[in-house]
Amino acid sequence: MLKIGKDIAFDKNTGKTRKIRYRDVEYDQDGWIDATKFFPSDYDLVQVKTKNNKINMVWAYGNHWDGLKIKQNDEILYWKR
């Protein structure tokens, strides 16, 4: 899983390495991002879609999700800003 703003990717255009940005992320047609591939920047408030199709607002910090309506055992599949 790559973290936006922290992990480094290779830029094909310049031949240099740089931090991953939101424009580098793969979105689906509805704007959702796969949570198994990318993790948002620290303290970003995002919407998440869980395995049972609930949509909640949560914060991202480190490799954890924090929110009032999200439980520890909820499996997060997708997120978007």
JOKA-V828933 format. One record per residue. N is the residue number from 1. RES is the residue in one small letter. PSI is psi as a letter, one per 30 degrees, with the letter a starting at -180 (none if undefined). BURIAL is I if it has 24 or more other ideal C-beta (glycine too) atoms within 12 Angstrom, else O. Layout:
N	RES	PSI	BURIAL
N	RES	PSI	BURIAL
This chain:
1	m	k	O
2	l	k	I
3	k	k	I
4	i	k	I
5	g	f	O
6	k	e	O
7	d	l	O
8	i	k	O
9	a	l	O
10	f	k	O
11	d	j	O
12	k	e	O
13	n	e	O
14	t	f	O
15	g	g	O
16	k	l	O
17	t	k	O
18	r	l	O
19	k	k	O
20	i	k	I
21	r	l	O
22	y	f	O
23	r	f	O
24	d	f	O
25	v	k	I
26	e	j	O
27	y	l	O
28	d	a	O
29	q	f	O
30	d	g	O
31	g	g	O
32	w	k	I
33	i	k	I
34	d	k	O
35	a	f	I
36	t	f	O
37	k	e	O
38	f	k	I
39	f	k	I
40	p	l	I
41	s	l	I
42	d	k	O
43	y	g	O
44	d	k	I
45	l	j	O
46	v	l	I
47	q	k	I
48	v	k	I
49	k	k	I
50	t	l	O
51	k	e	O
52	n	g	O
53	n	g	O
54	k	k	O
55	i	k	O
56	n	l	I
57	m	k	O
58	v	l	I
59	w	l	O
60	a	k	I
61	y	k	O
62	g	b	O
63	n	h	O
64	h	l	O
65	w	k	I
66	d	k	I
67	g	l	I
68	l	e	O
69	k	g	O
70	i	k	I
71	k	l	O
72	q	e	O
73	n	g	O
74	d	k	O
75	e	j	O
76	i	k	I
77	l	e	O
78	y	l	I
79	w	l	I
80	k	l	I
81	r	none	O
